[in-house]
Amino acid sequence: MTHPEHSPASSAVALAPDTRRLPPRAARAWTEKMRARALGNGKYVVVGQSESAYEVDLQSGWCTCPDHQYRGERCKHLRRVALEITGGRLPAPDHRAVTCLACGRRSFVHTEEPAVCEACQFTPGTTVRDRETDDLLVVVEQTGDRADCVLIDDGTVADYPTNVGYPHGDPVVMCVYPFSGPSDEPFEQRRQYAFPHSRLEREWRPQSARQARLPNATSSQ
């Protein structure tokens, strides 16, 4: 029998700071009811308990509230925005909030990146498999352009016969066939092909699992 004192247990730690030990402005940032919203370009708006709205520029440490303007203090609004970012409720100054084009979840992405969350995004150089043919491909670019908006041949990527079963709103991924050109030719210089995001999957499966997915694959007796 395992004695209680030997049973695994979490450490007895506080999940939030003891605000009695914090400076007054820091304590108010934790405890007061405030609403914060990202405006873009590293700026935010914070509405306090009095319903007064103040603009915060976190990168420059600037706020329009009187406490900051006239006293030069790091006010509760600046502190609150920092807390919201740390808690994952607001995007950092160099990020923006998006609805992921691939999975539909709300996420924060870098300002210059397409609206595809980190979990879904195929970074350049990623090895993927074509779900239709099981061909090996290498990603050149993850775009934020919808499959029904990217033109190829006489229609869009979404109109292509083998793509009709995939969401028309899928972001397009530009890929190359790794063995289609000279071995010393950079992938960026080879002919690129546009695929709907959902048609591709990261290459990590063992060969036996890949063979099981092929349409003409048969199990051995």
N, C-alpha and C positions, 0 to 999 in steps of 0.2 A: 504494500500500500504506500502510495506517495504522500508524504506529509505536506500540509499546506505551505509550510515555509519553503519547500523545495519546488513548488509548482511555478511554471512560468507566468509572469505578470508584467503588465506595462508599468513604466516608471510613473511615480506620482508627481507629475509636473502640471503646471497651469497651461491652459491652451490660449490664454490671453494674458497680457501683462497686468500686474497689480497696478492699477491706475493711481493708487495712492502714492506710488513711488515715482510717478512721472511728473515732469514739469506741467503746469496748468494747461498750456496750449496743446501739448501732446495728449493729455488726458481727455481734453474736449474733442480732439480729433477722433479718438476711439469711441467716446460715449455719446456725443450729440447726434441727433437725427439729421442727416444731410443726404442730399441726392447729388451725384456727380455724373457728368456725361462728357464724353470725348467730343471735341469740336474738329479735330484734325490738326495737322501741322504742329503737334506737340502741345496743343492748347485744350483746356477743359473748362467746363462751367460747373460751379458748385452752388447749390441752393441750400441755405441753412435753415435752422428751426424758425427763424423770423421770416422765411420766404424771400429773403434778400439773395440775389444772385451775384456771384463774383466770378471773374474770369481768371484762370490760373495758367501760367506758362511754367511748366515744371522744369524744363531744361534751363531756363534763365533764373529760376527761383523767384518768380514775380507773381503777384496777385493784386487785384484791384481793390481789395478790402481796406478799410481805414487802418486796421492793425498793422498791415504791411506797408501801406503807403506813407503813413505818418510816424509810425514807431520803428519801421525797418525790421520788424520781427518776422521770423518764419512762422506764419500764422497757421491756424487750425485747418484752413482750406488747402494750403500746400501739403500739409501733413496728411490730410484725408485722401487726397488724390494719390499720394505715394502708397498709402495703405491699400487703397482699392486696386492699384496696379499689382502690388505684391500679392494680394489675395486672388488675383486672376479675374477680377470683375471689370477692369478697364484695360484697354490696350496701352502699352508703353508708348512714349512719344514717337518712336520710329516704327510703330505698328498701327494697323487699322483693324476694325471689326468687320468681318465678312460672313456671308453664308456660303459655306464650302460648295462649290459647283459639283463636286463629286459625291459627297455624302449628305449634303444639306444641313450639316450641323453648324452652329455659330462658332466662330473661331477668331483668333487674332493672328494676322500674318504681317510680315514685314511690308512696309509701305510700297516697296518696289516689286513685291512678289504677286503672282496671280492669286485670285480668290479661291485657293485650294489649301485646305488645312494641312498641317505638318504630317498627320497620319496618312493622308491620301497622296500627298505630293510625290511625284517621281523626280528626283533630282538628276541633273545631267550625269551620264555615266552609269545610271542604274540599269541592270540587266533585267529584262522582262520577257514574258512569253505571250504570244498571241493566242488568245483563247480559241480562236477559230481554226488555226492551222498548227498550233503548238510550235511555231517558229520562234527562234531566239532573236531578240532585238535589243538594241542599246538606245536608251533615251538620250536625245540631244537637247530637247527643250520641253518643259512643262508649261503650256500656255494657259491663259485664262479665257481663251476664245471658245465659244460654244460650237459644238459639232455642226449645228444647223446654220452657222454663220460663216464657216470657213469653206471657201470654194475650191473644188478640185475637179478636173475634167469638165463634165457638163452639168455638174450639180454641186452639192455640199458634201462634207464628210458624212453627215447623217444620212444623205440620200444614197450613198454607195451601197450596192446590193448586200454585201456581207455585214453592213453596219446597221441595217434597218431594225434589228432587235435591241439596239442599245439606246439609252436615253438621248433625245435630240439636244438636251441641254448639257450633255457631258462636255467637260473641257477637253480640248484637243491636245494630244501628246505627239510631238515630232520625234520620230525614231529612224534608225538606220539598221540595215542588216549587216552585222559585223563582219561577215565573210564575203561581202559583195564587191569589194574593191581591193586594191593593193594593201598589203598588211601594214605598210608604213604611211598610208594615207590617213590623215586625221578624220575622225567621224564627222566633224562639222563640214567637211568638204565633199562628203559622199551624198548621193541622192537621198533625200529625206522623205519619209512617208508619214501621213497624218492619220492618227488613230483616235477613236473615242476612248476616254480614260477607262471606262468599264470593260473594254475589250482586252485590256492588258492586266497581267498579274506579275508580281515580283517573282523572279526566278529563285526559288529556294527549295522546291520539292525534289525528292529523290526521283531517279529515272523511272522506277516502278510505278510511282504515283502518277507521273506524267503520262505514261503509256496507258494507264487505266482510264484516263480522260479522253483519249483519242476516240473518235466515232467508230472506227473500224477495229478497235482493239478487242481481242477475244481472250478470255481466260484459258489458261492451259489446263488440260484434263489430267 
